[in-house]
Amino acid sequence: LHKKSISLAASSFALTEIIVVLLKIIVRRTRPFEALGLKTLSFLINNTYTTWNLSFPSSHSALVFAALPFFKGKIKYYWLAFALLVSFSRVFFSLHYLSDVIAGAIIGFAVSTIVIKIFKPGKSFIK
């Protein structure tokens, strides 16, 4: 793992988060537990809900999927399983709609893929 790879990953995560925050401000979608009167775990509300009181897109999903293009080999499949579990948990605990996590996953994966293609084409990262 090279310093340039770490810099590209950090840049991808930062750009992903900027896009997510801008979309949250533009779309202003209420979280499902609030909009639909669903129950969720109180510690999840304190840690995520009060930070950004908006649902679309999912920042957690965006960031775990933004890491995916940086992995190669078997670890990529383990990370994909982890990313899917994180995304599922966001829907399961009524913090996001399914469309929120799908959009977040697409944004994160796309941003990192584009950054890699532009700045380090054809190179492998973590094996």
N, C-alpha and C positions, 0 to 999 in steps of 0.2 A: 504494500500500500504506500503510495507516494504522497508527498505534501500536496502536489497538484490535485490528486484525487480527493483528498480531504477538503481542499479549497473549493473544488467543483461541487462536492456534496453539500458543503455549508452554503454555498451560493444558491444551489438548487432549493435547499430548505428555506432559505430566506426569501427567495423569489416566490416560492409556493405560498408561504405564509402571507406575503404582501397581497398576492392575488386573492387568497381566501378572505382576508380581512376586508379588502375592497368589495368583494362580492357580498359579504355579510352586510356591509353598510348599504349597498345598493338594493339588495333583495329584501332585507329586513324580515325574514321569515321567523315566526315564533316557534319555539321548540315544542315538540309534540306533547310532552307531559304538561305543559302549560296550556297549549291550545286545546287539547282534548281532555284535560282534567285527569290525566293518568298519574299513577303513583310511580315514583322512582326512589332510589336511595338518596337520603339527605346529604351524605358526604359528597356525592357526585354533583349535586346542585351547588354546594358551596365551592367546589373546586373548579367547575367548568361553567356552570350557568351564569354565575355572577361576573366572570371574566368578560365574556361576550354574550349578551342576552339575545343571541341570534343563532339560528339553526343552519341556514344554507350558505355555503357548503360545509362539510365536516372537516375541521382542521386536523383532527386526529387521523382520519382516513387519508387526507391529503399528504400528511407528513410520513406515515408509514409506507404509503405507496411511492412517495418520492424517493425513498431509499432503495426500492426494488431494482431499478436499473443499474445500481452500483454493485450488485452481487452477481456472481457467476457460479455455475456448477450446482451441486446439491444444496448449498446454503441458500441459493435463490428460492428454491422450493420451500425450505423451512421458513424463510422470511415471508413468502407469499401466504403460507398458512397462518403465520402470526398476523399479517396485515388483514387477512380476512376475518380472523377472530376479533381483532381490535374493531374493525368496521361493524361486524355483527353485534358486538357488545354495545356500540353506540345506539343501534336500533333497538336492541333487546331492552335496554334501560330507559327507553323513551326519550333519549337526549337528541335524537335525529330521526328524520324520515329516511326511508331507503334511498330516495333520490338524493338526499344530502350526502350520504356516504359514497354513492356511486359517482356523483359529481366530484367529490373530494378526491377519490381514488384516481379518476381520470385526470384531474388537474395536476396532482402530485406526480403521477407517472409521466405525463406528457412534458411537464416542465423539466424534469430530470433528464428524460430522453433527449429533449431538444438541447439542453445545456451540454450533455455528453457529445452529441453529434457535432455541435459547433466547436467546442473547445478541445475535444480529445477523441476524434473519430477513430473507430477500429481498435480501441484499446480495451483490455479487460481490467477489471477492478478487483474485487474481493472474490477469491476462489474458495 
